[in-house]
Amino acid sequence: MEKFSKRDQKHLWHPLTQHKLHPEHLAITKAKGSVLYDEEGNTYIDGIASWYTCMYGHCNDYIIEKVKLQLDKLDQVVFSGFTHPPAVKMSEKLMTILPKNQQKIFFSDNGSTSVDVAIKMALQYQFNQGEKRNKIIALEDAFHGDTFGAMSVSGLSVYNGPFEDFLLTIDRIDVPTYDNFKDVKQNFIELIKSGEVAAFIFEPLVQGAAAMKMYPAELLSQLIQIAHEHNVLCIADEVMTGFGKTGKYFASDYLEVKPDIMCLSKSLTGGIVPMALTTCTQKVYDAFYNNEISKGFFHGHTYSANPLGCTAISAGIDLLVSEEMQQNSIRIQKMHIAFNEKVKEHPKVKSTRQTGVIFALDLDIKMDRYGNLRDQLFQFFMKNGVCLRPLGNTIYILPPFVITDKELDKIYNVIQDALELF
């Protein structure tokens, strides 16, 4: 029988792909822990947890067992007018790890929709109070997803170019650093003083698609405080950063001033099923709680609160807070620090950075985000049994918590070998 990688080409359209240039896609037939297996039996260490989803390892036995048990009881039921035990139990468990100001949970399907929900929530929050505010402040180089609301607040034109005339009204500020903060803060204040700003959205601490750009929590906290003083809602997009990747349960845990709304997805279910949550404060929820039906939040997804997804979330939280996963996180962070000492002075390394289990280095080489040099680097990693997806000249590691020392060492060694390619 013809290989899956060949059969794929007949009907399938892959994300972020120019198929005329890249017609072939590797067929992965199995995964376990930190390892992917292709149809030829070759193995690859998953150094990015499959886009930051499988943080507890692929096909985690504990999550799978919980989902299997749930599958025999209830597979799906509409969540409008109904509820079910997995959703209720999950909500109670999630509240034990969320920032304390978060009180309500709204369901959707993926990271982009969680952001769309947050944007609509923030705009209607102002509308319900008689405020005509139609602007949103976002950071430069942000990425929040590919649906129209999420795309509007994203700032990477490589994804948004053909659609920019159709997007929401967005004001952008530079990512705050200690060098530019005086100007960023002043610009932020001037934008907010217009009275037209409904919300400020950001990826806290780490901008993932912007090549793991990192910035200080204390500066972001100051901006959130200013926003709150002007009744501007603050939205933390924790789709990538959430669930332990920054060293705490959420990147917002580093903030002295907490966001009003949070967006969660990716490793939310441990990579088992697609699902997303948008959480908010009681204050936000209360703006919709009214005798007027029109003031309700009329947004819904068919698979909202899918019982299997809710079960996977609960199981994932059990793992996240476990001593084993917390110690794994500390172990990975220490290994990243040791690796950094080895490579940071290499003549081909321009800069390095780390937050939690996220490590990134920039090559001192000009590379297009999806150019030929970048593709050569990607193929080099794959040929050496390591799955890493460079963002232009940025090589980053965001491994599953269950990765072994030996597997992580192999990733480091292959990266060091790659430094000698150019």
C-alpha positions in Angstrom: 0.0 0.0 0.0 1.2 3.5 -0.8 2.7 5.4 2.1 0.6 7.8 4.2 3.0 10.7 3.3 2.1 10.2 -0.4 -1.6 9.6 0.1 -1.6 12.8 2.2 -0.9 14.9 -0.9 -4.2 14.0 -2.7 -6.6 15.8 -0.4 -5.0 17.4 2.6 -4.1 21.1 3.0 -1.7 21.8 5.9 -1.3 24.9 8.0 1.4 27.5 7.4 2.5 25.7 4.2 3.1 26.8 0.6 2.4 23.4 -0.9 4.1 24.1 -4.2 7.4 24.5 -2.3 6.7 21.9 0.4 4.5 19.1 -1.0 5.7 16.3 1.4 4.8 15.9 5.0 6.2 13.3 7.4 3.6 10.8 8.5 3.7 10.2 12.3 1.9 7.0 13.3 2.6 6.8 17.0 3.8 8.9 19.9 4.6 8.2 23.6 6.2 10.3 26.2 8.6 12.7 24.4 9.0 10.5 21.3 7.3 10.6 17.9 7.4 7.6 15.5 7.0 7.9 11.8 5.7 5.3 9.3 9.2 4.0 8.7 9.8 3.4 12.4 12.2 6.3 12.8 12.0 8.2 16.1 12.1 11.9 16.9 12.4 13.6 20.3 9.5 16.2 20.5 11.4 19.2 21.6 8.4 21.6 21.3 5.7 19.3 22.9 3.9 19.4 19.5 3.2 23.2 19.6 3.2 23.3 23.4 0.3 20.9 23.9 1.6 17.6 25.2 3.4 18.9 28.2 2.7 15.7 30.3 3.9 13.5 27.4 2.2 12.0 24.4 -0.6 9.5 25.2 -0.2 10.1 28.9 -1.6 6.9 30.6 -3.3 8.8 33.5 -5.2 11.2 31.2 -6.1 8.4 28.8 -7.5 6.2 31.5 -9.7 9.1 32.9 -11.0 9.9 29.4 -11.7 6.2 28.7 -13.8 6.0 31.8 -15.7 9.1 30.9 -16.3 7.9 27.3 -18.5 5.1 28.7 -20.7 7.5 30.7 -21.2 10.6 28.5 -19.6 11.6 25.3 -21.3 14.9 24.4 -24.3 17.0 25.4 -25.2 20.6 24.4 -24.0 23.0 27.1 -26.8 25.6 26.5 -29.4 24.8 29.1 -27.5 21.7 30.4 -24.5 21.0 32.6 -22.7 17.8 33.5 -20.3 16.5 36.2 -17.0 16.7 34.2 -17.6 20.5 33.6 -18.5 21.2 37.2 -15.6 19.2 38.7 -13.2 20.7 36.2 -14.3 24.3 37.1 -13.8 23.6 40.8 -10.3 22.1 40.2 -9.2 24.9 37.8 -10.1 27.5 40.4 -7.6 26.1 42.8 -4.7 27.1 40.5 -6.0 30.1 38.6 -5.1 33.6 39.9 -7.6 34.3 42.7 -9.5 37.1 40.9 -10.6 34.7 38.2 -14.2 33.4 38.9 -16.0 32.5 35.7 -15.2 30.1 32.9 -16.5 30.3 29.3 -15.8 27.4 26.8 -14.7 27.4 23.2 -12.6 25.2 20.9 -9.0 26.5 20.5 -6.6 29.3 21.3 -7.9 31.6 18.6 -11.5 31.3 19.7 -10.6 31.8 23.3 -9.1 35.2 22.2 -12.1 36.0 20.1 -14.4 35.3 23.1 -12.2 37.5 25.3 -12.3 40.4 22.8 -16.1 40.2 22.4 -16.4 39.9 26.2 -14.4 43.1 26.7 -16.2 45.1 24.0 -19.7 44.0 25.2 -18.6 44.7 28.8 -18.2 48.3 27.9 -21.3 48.4 25.7 -23.5 47.0 28.5 -22.4 49.9 30.7 -23.2 52.5 28.1 -19.6 53.1 27.1 -18.8 53.4 23.4 -15.3 52.0 23.3 -14.2 50.3 20.1 -10.4 50.3 20.3 -8.0 47.7 21.7 -4.4 48.1 22.6 -2.0 45.3 21.7 1.7 44.8 21.6 3.9 45.0 18.6 4.9 41.5 17.2 2.0 39.9 19.1 0.4 36.7 17.9 -3.0 35.7 19.3 -4.4 33.4 16.6 -5.9 33.2 13.1 -9.6 33.9 13.5 -10.6 37.5 12.7 -10.7 38.9 16.2 -7.5 37.1 17.2 -5.9 38.1 13.9 -6.8 41.7 14.5 -4.8 42.0 17.7 -1.9 40.1 16.2 1.0 42.1 14.8 2.9 39.7 12.5 2.0 40.6 8.9 3.4 37.3 7.6 0.1 35.8 8.8 -2.3 38.8 8.4 -1.2 40.6 5.2 -4.2 39.8 2.9 -6.7 40.6 5.6 -5.5 43.8 7.2 -8.2 46.0 5.6 -10.9 43.9 7.4 -9.6 43.9 11.0 -10.7 45.6 14.2 -9.3 49.0 15.2 -6.1 48.3 17.1 -3.5 50.7 18.7 -0.1 49.1 19.1 2.6 49.8 21.7 6.2 48.5 21.8 6.9 45.5 24.0 8.1 47.1 27.3 11.8 46.9 28.2 13.8 48.7 30.8 15.3 50.8 28.0 12.1 52.0 26.4 9.6 51.9 29.3 9.4 55.6 29.8 8.2 56.2 26.2 6.0 53.0 26.1 4.3 54.1 29.3 3.7 57.6 28.1 2.3 56.3 24.8 0.1 53.9 26.6 -1.3 56.6 28.9 -2.0 58.9 25.9 -3.9 56.1 24.1 -6.0 55.3 27.1 -6.8 58.9 27.9 -8.8 59.1 24.6 -11.6 57.2 26.4 -12.0 54.9 23.3 -10.0 51.9 24.5 -12.0 48.9 25.7 -9.2 46.5 26.4 -5.5 45.8 26.5 -4.4 42.4 25.3 -1.0 40.8 25.8 1.0 37.5 25.9 2.4 37.8 29.5 6.2 37.5 29.8 6.8 35.6 26.5 5.6 36.3 23.0 5.7 32.8 21.5 5.3 33.4 17.7 7.6 36.5 18.0 10.5 34.0 18.5 10.0 33.7 22.2 10.5 37.4 22.9 10.6 37.8 26.7 9.9 40.9 28.8 9.7 41.9 32.5 6.6 41.2 34.6 7.0 44.3 36.7 6.7 46.6 33.6 3.6 44.7 32.4 2.1 45.0 35.9 2.5 48.8 35.7 0.7 49.0 32.4 -2.2 46.8 33.7 -2.5 49.1 36.8 -2.8 52.1 34.5 -5.4 50.3 32.4 -7.4 49.4 35.5 -7.4 53.1 36.6 -9.2 53.9 33.4 -11.7 51.0 33.3 -9.8 49.3 30.5 -10.0 45.5 30.7 -6.8 43.6 30.5 -6.7 40.3 28.7 -3.8 37.8 29.3 -3.4 35.4 26.4 -2.0 32.4 28.2 -2.7 30.0 25.4 1.1 29.3 25.0 2.4 30.3 28.5 -0.2 28.6 30.7 0.0 25.4 32.7 3.5 25.5 34.0 5.7 26.5 31.1 7.0 29.7 32.7 7.9 27.9 36.0 4.6 28.9 37.7 1.1 27.6 36.9 0.5 30.7 34.8 2.7 33.6 33.6 0.1 35.9 35.2 1.2 34.5 38.6 4.4 36.7 38.2 2.2 39.8 37.8 1.6 42.0 40.9 -1.6 43.3 39.1 -3.7 40.5 37.7 -5.6 40.5 34.3 -9.4 40.7 34.1 -9.6 38.0 31.5 -7.4 35.0 30.7 -7.3 32.8 27.5 -6.3 29.2 27.9 -5.8 26.4 25.4 -3.0 24.2 24.0 -1.7 22.1 27.0 -5.1 22.7 28.7 -6.1 19.1 27.9 -2.6 17.7 27.7 -2.9 17.4 23.9 -5.7 14.9 24.1 -8.5 16.9 22.5 -9.0 20.5 21.3 -10.6 22.8 23.8 -10.2 26.3 25.1 -11.4 28.4 28.1 -11.8 32.1 28.6 -11.9 33.0 32.2 -12.8 36.3 33.8 -13.4 38.1 37.1 -16.8 38.4 38.8 -16.8 42.1 37.9 -16.7 41.2 34.2 -19.4 38.6 34.5 -21.7 40.9 36.5 -21.8 43.4 33.6 -23.7 40.7 31.6 -25.9 39.6 34.5 -29.2 41.4 33.8 -32.9 41.1 33.3 -32.4 42.3 29.7 -31.7 39.2 27.5 -29.8 41.4 25.1 -27.1 42.0 27.8 -26.3 38.3 28.0 -23.3 37.0 26.2 -24.7 35.3 23.1 -21.7 33.4 21.9 -21.6 29.6 21.7 -19.7 26.6 20.3 -21.3 23.3 19.5 -18.7 21.3 21.5 -18.6 23.8 24.4 -17.6 21.9 27.6 -17.3 18.6 25.9 -17.3 16.0 28.7 -14.2 14.3 27.4 -12.3 17.5 27.1 -13.3 18.6 30.6 -12.2 15.2 32.0 -8.8 15.6 30.2 -8.4 19.1 31.8 -9.0 17.8 35.2 -6.6 14.9 34.8 -4.0 17.4 33.4 -4.4 19.6 36.4 -3.8 16.6 38.7 -0.5 16.0 36.8 0.5 19.7 36.7 0.3 20.1 40.5 1.9 16.7 41.3 5.3 16.6 42.9 6.7 14.7 40.0 5.8 17.3 37.3 6.9 20.2 39.5 10.3 18.5 40.1 10.6 17.7 36.4 10.1 21.4 35.6 12.9 22.4 38.0 15.1 19.7 36.5 14.5 21.0 33.0 15.2 24.6 34.0 18.5 23.6 35.6 19.5 21.7 32.5 18.6 24.7 30.3 20.8 26.9 32.5 23.7 24.6 32.2 23.3 24.4 28.4 23.1 28.1 28.2 26.5 28.4 29.8 27.9 26.1 27.0 26.5 28.0 24.1 26.0 31.6 25.0 29.5 32.6 24.0 29.6 30.7 20.8 30.5 32.9 17.8 27.3 31.9 16.0 25.0 32.7 18.9 23.8 36.2 19.1 21.7 36.0 22.2 20.0 33.5 24.6 17.0 33.7 27.0 15.0 31.5 29.3 11.7 31.6 31.2 10.7 28.4 33.0 11.1 25.4 30.7 11.3 27.8 27.6 14.7 28.3 26.2 15.6 30.2 23.1 18.8 31.2 21.3 19.2 33.5 18.3 21.7 32.7 15.6 23.9 35.5 14.5 22.8 34.8 10.9 20.1 36.5 8.9 17.2 34.1 8.1 13.7 34.6 6.8 11.0 33.2 9.0 10.1 30.5 6.5 13.1 30.8 4.2 15.5 28.2 2.7 18.1 28.5 5.5 15.5 28.0 8.1 14.2 25.0 6.3 17.7 23.5 6.1 18.0 23.9 9.8 14.7 22.3 10.4 15.6 19.3 8.2 19.0 19.0 10.0 17.2 18.6 13.3 14.7 16.1 11.9 17.5 14.0 10.2 19.2 13.8 13.6 16.0 12.6 15.4 15.0 15.9 17.0 11.8 17.8 16.3 12.4 21.5 16.7 10.8 24.2 14.5 13.1 27.3 14.3 11.3 30.7 14.1 13.6 32.3 11.5 17.0 32.4 13.2 15.6 31.6 16.6 16.0 28.0 17.9 13.8 27.3 20.9 13.1 24.4 23.1 9.9 23.9 25.0 9.9 20.2 25.9 7.3 18.0 27.6 7.8 17.9 31.4 8.4 14.2 31.1 11.4 14.5 28.9 14.4 12.5 30.2 17.9 13.9 30.8 19.2 11.7 28.0 16.6 13.0 25.5 17.2 16.6 26.5 21.0 16.1 26.2 20.4 14.9 22.7 18.5 18.0 21.8 21.3 20.2 23.2 24.0 18.2 21.3 22.1 18.4 18.0 21.7 22.2 18.4 25.4 22.5 19.1 26.1 20.5 15.9 23.8 22.8 14.0 25.9 25.8 15.1 28.7 24.4 13.0 26.6 24.3 9.8 26.7 28.0 9.0 
